[in-house]
Amino acid sequence: MKKLLLLVIGCLFVTGASAESEIFQASLIPEIALHEKSVHIQGVTLSIWGENPQSALSLGIVNGSTGYSSGVSLGLLANYAQSYEGIQLAWVANYSALHFRGLQGGAFNYAGSLNGLQFGLINVAATTAKGIQLGLVNIIQDTPGWFERFPNEVAPVMPLVNWRF
């Protein structure tokens, strides 16, 4: 009897956990989608404009991620996230408000806290522990001065390349 009760309780936990996560999301906009925007997606998202917490491959015109998300986001125009780990590639912009770890590539890239590589025309990081920026204008806002800690960091603003290690 105890084993049966434990089995039933275990099944309830597994069923509850799977109800909070889905493997596929399709959306026109965040409010018109297969799943609500609070549902975590672990798999693939296809969107005109999507916005979910995710560990997924995101393909769309605008890909949005909430909370801590990870994976690969390939956006025709833009990718945005609160915190993201992985790859964000878009023609126009990639934006990660709090933390970004990985690779951002687009015309404009922003990371609140960068740990990785940004390449584009304009790259901005509010702060970085370890990061490299390659582009026309590269900004690491919390760098104290020009070449003060060279070779570990370069400057607040640099053309072509900027880094901190």
N, C-alpha and C positions, 0 to 999 in steps of 0.2 A: 504494500500500500504506500509506504514512504517513497519507494522508487517511482511509482506511478505519479505521485504528487509532485516530486522533484522534476520528472519528465514534463509534466504539464506546465509547471512554472517556467522551466527552461524554454519551452516552445513559445510561451507568451512573451518572454524577453526577446527571443529571436524575431518573432513576428513584429513586435513593437519597434525594434531597431530597423528592420527592413522597411517599415512604413515611413520612416523619417528620411529615407534616401531613395533616389531613383537613378536608373542608369541612362535615361534618355530624356532630353528636354527639347521642345520646339516652341518658338515664340515669335509672334509678330512684334509685340511690345511686352514689357514685364507683366502687365495686367491681362494680356490676352496670350495665354500660353497653356501647354498641357498641364503643367504643375504650377502651384503658387510660387511666388518668388522667394519664399522662406524655405522651400524644400531643397535639401542638399543634393546635388547631382554628381554621381560618380560614374562617369562614362562619356557621353557625347552630348553637346548642345548645338543646335542649329537655330540661328535667329536672325531676324531683321534687327531687333534690339532685344537682348536678353539680359537678365539680371538674377543670378542665384548664387548662393554659396556653392562652391564646386571643387571637385578634384576630377577634372575632365579635359577633353579636347573640345575647345569652343571654336566654332566656325560661324561667322556672321558678319554683318555690316558694323554693328556696335556690340561688343561683348562686355557685360558688366559682371563683376563678382563682388559679393558682400561677405563680411566677416573675413576669416582666414581662408583663402582659396589657393589652389595649386593646379598645375597642369600646363597646357599649351593653349594660348588664346591667339587665334589668327583672325584679326578684324580687318575688314575692307577699309573702314574709316578709323575706328578707335577701339581701344580696350581700356577699361577702368576698373579699379579694385580698391578695397580698403587695405588689405594686406595680401600679397601674392608671392608665390614661389613657383618658378618655372620660366616659361618663355611667353613674352608678349610681343607680337609683331603686328603692326598696322601701318597703313600708308600715312595717316595724318598724325595720330597721337596715342601714346601709352601713358597711363596715369595710375600711380599707386600711392594713395594718400598717406598711409602709415609706414609700411615696410614693404620692400621689394628685394627678393633674392633670386638672381638668375640673369636672364638676358632680355633687354628691351630694345626693340628696333623700330624706328619710325621717324617721321620728320621732327616731332617734338616728343621728348620723353621726360617724365617727372617721377621721382621717387622721394617720399618723405625720408626714408632711411634706405640707402642703397647698399647692397652687398652683391656685387656682380658687375655686369657690363651693360653700358648704354651706348648705342650707336645711332646717330641721326644728325639732323641739321642743328638742332638745339637740344642739349641735354642738361637737366637740372636735378640736383639732389640737395635736399635740405641738409642732410648729414650723411656720412658714409663711414663705415668701419673699414671696409676693403672694397674698392671699386675702381673701375676704369671707365672713362668717357671718351668716345671718339666721335668728333663732329665739328661743325663749323664754329659753334659756341658751346663751351662746356663750363658748367657752373657747379661748384660744391660750396654751398652757402656758409657752412660752419668752418671753413678753412680760415685760420686767423690772419694770415698775411701772405705776401708774395715770397715764395721760396724759403720761408722761415724754417721749415722742417724737411727741406729737400735732402735726400731723394725719396723719403717716405710719402710726401705730399707735395703738390706743386703750388697751386694758387687758387684764390676764390673764383677767378674767371680765366679761362685759357682758350685760345683757338686750337683746333685740331685734336689735342689730347690733354686730358687732365686725369689725375689719379690720387688715390690715398691707399696706403698699405699699413 
